[in-house]
Amino acid sequence: MERTHDSLRRGWTTGSCATAAARAAWRGLCGGEFPDPVTITLPGGQDVAFALAGHGHAGDGAWAEVVKDAGDDPDVTHGAHVRVDVRKGARGSGVVFHAGSGVGTVTLPGLPVPPGQPAINPVPRHMIRTALRDADGHEPDVDVTISIAGGQDMARHTLNARLGIVGGLSILGTTGIVVPFSCAAWIDSIHRGVDVARALGLPHVAGCTGDVSERATQALYGLPPEAMLEMGDFAGGLLKYLRRHPVGRVSIGGGVAKMTKLAQGFLDLHSRRGQADMARLAERAHGIGAPDGLVAAIAKAHSVASAFALAADAGCPLGPVVARDAWRKAADVLAGTPCMLDVLLFDRAGTLVARHGPHPVP
């Protein structure tokens, strides 16, 4: 297993695990012996061997199972048992994919596979087709059913339901490798959420940093669930994708701390990327006429929430300043698109503290 530059161990996507299980099952069906370990080639050309957790024959088919190792990434699917059943298909059918237990089915437009299809993304489909070809490069006629034990329960911890993927998990992967803490699956889900909203023709979407701001924003504007993009800390991941795939109106909502970081130029709002600059926040308060004592107190405040509380007690309108600065940063990313943009700040109870916009981005 490879390690990243910071010594965290890389893992394998569900797509890689399904590819390995499919290859082993097909070899077992055609030749009677299941290769263990079984070797596949990742999209980047790297050969990787996977141990089998189980295999066997079932009627006129065969199956094999691989346990997913996500490395040091806190992946909800780490340890999942990915099973693939194969059976010879009708002549000329090629490789036909089916969703087994724990694998979802697409129900909304806008995703990489159309409604009614199993939620197996294009790259894993290509990997599996490649792994099943014979030495002459011929694609066999085979039914491939992918199952994940407990996948329906695991899917509750993903964004699948919001994307219209019902019944279980998606089979994901573009490189075949999981990079620890890259949060690639989350960011991909944000992008797919934009795709679904656009396919549904929704004129207004909202990206929020957490549950409280999301509920408040949705209630404020009466938006449907499909319009709510679970942005989390990935403001940049959402805004940059919207720059390439714009919608009519975008609302960005969050707590005062996260929005202060956006106002100060952060596009990744996670604490590991740094903290809000309290001295800079104090300078903004000074710029709107806050007295010196309040400015000094804000600079020394132990949190953004405390600084906002101090400003509110003194009657200093700090919220609108931060909302305007955050709007400008978001608008910079969306520049040149036909989007209307507004930014909303909420307190921990979900009460609207400040709002800037909607205004067209420059």
N, C-alpha and C positions, 0 to 999 in steps of 0.2 A: 504494500500500500504506500502511495506517495505521501510526502509531507510538504506542506506549504512553507513559504519563507519564514513564517513565525512558528514552525514546528507543529502545527496542527495537522492531524491526519486527514487526508482526503477520503471520500467515500464514493459509492456508486449510486447512480440514479435508479429509480424503479424501471426505467427503460432498459438499462444495461442488465439488470437482474432478469427481467422478462426475456430479453434476447438470449441470455445464457440458458435459461430454463427451456426456451423454445428449441434452441439448437440441440440440447441434450435429449429432449423428448423426441424430436424428429429423428435423430440418429438412432435412438432406441427403437422407434417404430420401424424404421427402414432396415436396420441391421441387427436388431435384437440386443445390442449392448449399449449401455448408457455411458458416455465418456464422463469420467469424474476424476479430476476436475475437467470442466469444459471450457474451451478457449473461444473468445469472440474478439472481433476487431472493433474498436471504438471509432466514432466518426473522424477523429484526428489521426487514425492509422495505428494507434497503440493496441497491441495484443494483450488481453487480460484474461486470466484464468479464474474461474469461479468453482468453488466446491458445491456439490449438490447436498441439499438437506433431505432429499428423498426422491424416489423415482419408481416407476412401475408401468405395467400394462393394464389397461381398463377396456375390456371389450375389444372393439376394433381400433382402439386408439392407445396412446401412451402419454405419460405425464412426467414432469420433472419439477422440482421445487428448489428455489434459491432463497436464502435468508439475506435480506438487504442489510448491508453495512454502510451506514452514512458517515463513517469516520468520526471525527470530532464535531460534526455539525449537529445542533440540537433539532434534528429532523423528526417530525411526528411519525414518519414511516420507518425509522431506524428499528431494525429487528423484525420487520414485517416478513411474512412468508409469502413469497411471490411464486405462484404455481401456474404452469402453462400446460394445458391439455391440447394435444394435436390429433387430428384424424385426417385421413386422405379425403380430399374433396372431389367435387364433380369435375370431370375433364374440362379443362379450359377456364376453370374458376379462378386460378391463381391463389394467392394467399388471402383468405377471408378472416377478418378479425371479429371476435365476439367478446362481450363483457361477461365474465363469470361473476361469482359471488365476491362482493367487495370492490368491484370496479364499476365506475359510474357510466352513465349514458348521457350524452349531450341532448339538451332540450331547447336551447336558445340559439339563434343565429349569431354570427360574429366570431365564433371560435375557429381554430384551425381545422376542425372536422365538423361536418354539418350535423344538424339535429337528427336524432335517431341512431347515430353511430356511437359505438363504444368510445369512451374518453381515453383514447390511445393516440397520443400526439404524432404528427408526421415523422419526426426523427426516429422515435422508437419503432414505428411501423417500417421505416426504411431499414433500420438496423436488423429487425427480425427477418424481413424479406432477404436481405443480404446473407444473413446467417443460415438461412434455409436453402439457399441455392446450391446446386450440386457443382461438381468440379468444372463442368462446362458452362457454368453461369446460368443454368436453366432454373427458372422460378417454378417450384412445384405447385401442384393443386392441393391445398391443405387448409383445413379449418383450424384456426388458432384461438383458443379460449384462455384468457388471462384472468386469474382469480387472486385475491389478496385476503387472507384470513383476517377477519376483524376490520376489513377496509371501510365498511359502512360507518363504524364507530370512529375510526381515525378521521374520516372525512368531515366529521363535525368540528374538527379543530383546524380545518382548512377553509378557503374561500369558495369551495366548489358549489355549495348551494346557491350562493349569490350569483355565480356564473351560469346557473342553470344546468349544472352537472349533478344528476340525482343517482342515488343508489351506491355511491362509493367514491373511491379515489380516482385520480387521473394517473395514467402512465406517462411520466414526464421525462424530459432530458433532451439537451441539445448537444452536449459534448460527451455524455455518458458518465461524467465525473461530478461529484458533489464537492464544491469548495466550501470549507467550513466558514460559517458566519457570513457568507456572501449574500444570503437571503434571496438567492436567485428565484426560488419558487414563489416567494411573496411578491417580488417585483413583477415576475411574469404574470401572476394573478391580477395585479393592478392593471397591467397592459391589456390582459384579456377582458377585464371589466370595462375598459374604455371601448374595446372592440364590440362587445355585446351592446353597450349603450348606443353606439353609433349605428349598429345594425338594426336596433329597435327604433331608431329615429328620435331618440330622446334629446330634447333641446338644451337640457340643463343637467349637469352632473356635479357631484360634490365629493371632495376628498378631505377626510378628517383624520386627526391624529389618534383618536381613541373613541371608546364607546360613548362617553358622555357628550363629547362634541358632535359625534355622529347623530345621536338621537336628537340633540337640540337642533342641529342643522336640518335634519329631515323633517322635524315637526314645524320648524320655522317656515320652510318653503313647500311643505306637502309633497316631497319628492317620493317617487316609487323606489322600492328596494334596489332595482336594477340601476338606478342613478347614483347609488351610494358606493363610492370606491374606497375601500379600506386602506387608506394611504399609510397609516401608521407614521413611522419616522421618515418614510421615503418620499418626501416632497419633490425632490429632484427626479426620482423615478417616474412619478406621475406627470409633473409639468413638462419634462423633456419629451415624454411620449405624446402628450397633448399638443405640443408644438408641431409634431409630425402628423398627428391625427386629431385635428381640432374639432371641438364641438361649439355650439352657439354660446353657452354660458358655463363658467366654472366657478364654483364656490370652494374656498379653502377654509376649513374651520379647525380650531384647536384651542387648547388651554393657553393661558398667558405665557407660560414658560416656553413651550414649543414655538409659539408664534413670535416670541421675542427673539429666539434663535434664528428663525426665518428672516425676521426683520434685520438681523445683524449679518445676514449673508449665508447662513448655513442652509444647505439643501438636504443634508442628512441630519435629522433632528435628534438622533440617538445621543445619549450622554457620553458614549465612548468617543464620539467625534468632537467633544469639547463642551464646555459650559457657556451659558450666556455671560457676556461681559458686563458686569454690574457697573463698572466705571463708565462704560459707553452708555448704558441705560440712564445713568445719572446725568450725563451730558445732554441727553435728549430731554430730560426733565428740565435742566437748566435752560435749554433752548426755548421752552414754552413758558419761561418766567417763574419757575419754581424757586422759592427762597433758598438761600445758601444752606440753611440747616437741613431742609428736606433733601437737597441735592447730596449733602454729605451722608445723610442717613441711608439714602438709596444706594450710594456707592458701597456702603458697609453692610447692606442687607445680606442675610445668609441665603436668600432665595429670591427668585423673581416674584413669586406669590407674595412674599413679605414686602418687597418693594412696591408692588401694586397696592397692597393694603395701606402702606404708609402714604402713598400718593392719594388714595381715595379719602383717607382721613383728613388730609390737608386740602381736599378739593382740587387737586391737581389732575387734569385730564390726560393721564399718561396712556390710557388705552387707545384713544384715537391716533396718537402719534405712532405707537407700535403697529397698529393695524395699517396705517398708511405706509410705513416703512416696509412692512411685510408684503403689502400689495405691490410696491415698486419692485421688490426682489422677484416676486412671482411673475410680474408683468415683464421683467427683463427676460425671463426664460421663455415666455410665450410671445415675445415680440414678433410682429409680422403676421400673426394669426388673426382671424376674425372673431376672436373670443371676447365676450364680456366677462369681467373678472371681479369678484368681491372676496374679501377676507374678513373672517369673523373670529373674535376672541371670546372665549367663555371662561367662567370660573369653574371651580370643581363641582359645583352644584348644577352646572349647565345653564346658568344665567348669562345672557349676552352682556358682555362688558363693553365691547366696541365693534364697529363694523366700518369698513371702507369699501365703497363701491355699491352696486356694480358700475364699472366704467369700462369702456373699450380699452384694450391694451394698445400701446403705441405701435 
